[in-house]
């Protein structure tokens, strides 16, 4: 009876663990991460890393270095839902020389969701500082910290302390 009760309690504990405990993790310091959600599922590819890995669990993007200039792109096509958590990531990109560069249309995190699609993105302990990009006096717009495009539904959940700073002429979350 004691063995049965112990086994039952262990199974109950395992079943009550949050899904993030079983999530697929990607280290942003290895390379930029692209998540594509389609009707057939969610795939993840990473520059200098895993290529076109089909996800069977939620996607979590973390970072093992102090800062990175790598980016995250999340795309959801029709009738699909992307589910991504970006956790403890520090993206920093600046142009300290102040020279005009065309950063227009670029972002540290891009979420592109078409009609009849959705994305659930959680930022947890994220710091994105691309405030040194662009030059407003020379009409060179900077980079966006987080850019959401398309006509689909996006849920952006903020957990913990998050900071997003965009370059000149851009909103923090655009």
C-alpha positions in Angstrom: 0.0 0.0 0.0 2.8 2.4 0.8 4.5 1.8 -2.5 1.2 2.4 -4.3 0.6 5.6 -2.5 4.2 6.8 -3.2 3.8 6.0 -6.9 0.5 7.7 -7.1 1.9 10.9 -5.4 4.8 10.9 -7.8 2.5 10.7 -10.8 0.3 13.5 -9.4 3.4 15.7 -8.9 4.6 15.0 -12.5 1.2 15.7 -14.0 0.9 19.1 -12.1 4.2 20.4 -13.3 3.9 23.5 -15.6 4.3 22.9 -19.3 7.4 25.1 -19.4 9.2 22.4 -17.4 9.0 20.3 -20.6 9.6 23.1 -23.1 12.0 23.1 -26.0 14.7 25.7 -25.1 16.9 27.7 -27.5 19.9 29.8 -26.5 19.7 33.1 -28.3 23.4 33.7 -27.8 24.1 30.8 -30.2 22.2 32.6 -33.1 19.0 34.3 -34.1 15.9 32.3 -33.7 12.9 32.0 -36.1 9.6 30.4 -35.0 7.1 29.6 -37.8 3.6 28.4 -36.9 1.5 26.8 -39.6 -1.5 24.5 -39.7 0.9 21.6 -39.6 2.6 22.7 -36.4 5.3 25.0 -35.0 8.9 24.8 -36.3 12.0 26.5 -35.0 15.2 27.3 -36.8 18.3 28.9 -35.5 21.3 30.5 -37.2 24.4 28.4 -36.2 22.1 26.0 -34.4 19.1 23.7 -34.8 17.5 23.9 -38.3 13.8 23.4 -38.8 13.1 21.5 -35.7 9.4 20.6 -35.3 8.1 21.5 -31.8 6.1 19.1 -29.8 6.2 21.2 -26.6 6.2 25.0 -26.0 9.1 27.1 -27.3 11.3 28.9 -24.7 14.1 31.2 -25.8 16.8 32.0 -23.2 20.3 33.3 -23.3 23.5 32.1 -21.7 25.7 35.2 -22.3 25.5 38.7 -20.8 24.2 40.4 -24.1 23.6 39.5 -27.7 22.7 41.3 -30.9 20.8 38.2 -32.2 17.1 38.6 -33.0 13.8 36.7 -32.6 11.3 36.4 -35.4 7.9 34.8 -34.8 5.5 34.2 -37.7 2.0 32.6 -37.7 0.3 31.8 -40.9 -3.5 31.3 -41.5 -5.2 29.0 -39.0 -2.1 28.7 -36.8 -1.1 29.7 -33.3 2.5 30.5 -32.3 3.4 29.9 -28.6 6.7 31.4 -27.5 8.3 32.5 -24.2 11.3 34.7 -24.3 12.9 34.5 -20.9 16.0 36.2 -19.3 17.2 37.6 -22.6 19.3 40.8 -22.9 19.4 42.1 -26.5 21.6 45.2 -27.0 22.3 46.9 -30.3 23.5 50.4 -30.8 25.5 52.5 -33.2 27.7 54.5 -30.8 29.3 56.4 -33.7 26.0 58.2 -34.4 26.5 57.7 -38.1 23.2 57.4 -40.0 22.3 53.9 -40.8 19.0 52.7 -42.2 17.5 50.4 -39.6 14.0 51.1 -40.8 11.8 48.0 -40.6 14.2 46.0 -38.4 13.4 44.9 -34.9 15.0 42.9 -32.1 11.8 40.9 -31.7 9.4 40.7 -34.7 6.0 39.1 -34.4 4.2 38.8 -37.7 0.7 37.3 -37.6 -1.7 37.1 -40.6 -5.5 37.1 -40.6 -7.1 34.1 -38.9 -3.9 33.4 -37.0 -2.6 34.2 -33.5 0.5 34.4 -31.4 0.9 34.1 -27.7 4.2 35.6 -26.7 5.5 36.0 -23.1 8.3 38.3 -22.2 9.8 37.2 -18.8 12.7 39.2 -17.5 13.6 40.6 -20.9 15.8 43.6 -21.5 16.0 45.0 -25.1 18.0 48.1 -25.7 18.4 49.2 -29.3 18.1 52.9 -28.3 21.4 53.8 -29.9 20.3 52.9 -33.4 19.3 55.5 -36.0 19.8 59.2 -36.1 16.7 61.4 -35.9 18.6 64.5 -37.1 19.7 62.7 -40.3 16.2 61.1 -40.9 17.6 57.6 -40.3 15.0 55.7 -38.2 16.3 53.3 -35.6 15.5 49.7 -34.8 12.3 48.7 -32.9 12.7 46.7 -29.7 9.5 44.7 -30.4 7.5 45.1 -33.6 4.1 43.5 -34.2 2.8 43.3 -37.8 -0.1 41.7 -39.6 -3.8 41.6 -38.9 -3.9 38.5 -36.7 -4.4 38.3 -32.9 -1.4 38.8 -30.7 -1.3 38.4 -26.9 1.8 39.9 -25.4 2.2 38.8 -21.8 4.7 40.5 -19.5 6.0 38.5 -16.6 8.7 39.8 -14.2 10.6 43.0 -15.0 10.9 43.8 -18.7 12.5 46.8 -20.4 12.2 47.7 -24.1 13.9 50.7 -25.6 13.8 51.4 -29.3 15.9 53.5 -31.6 15.1 57.0 -32.8 11.7 57.5 -34.2 10.4 54.1 -33.0 8.1 53.0 -30.2 9.2 50.5 -27.6 6.5 48.1 -28.7 5.4 49.0 -32.2 
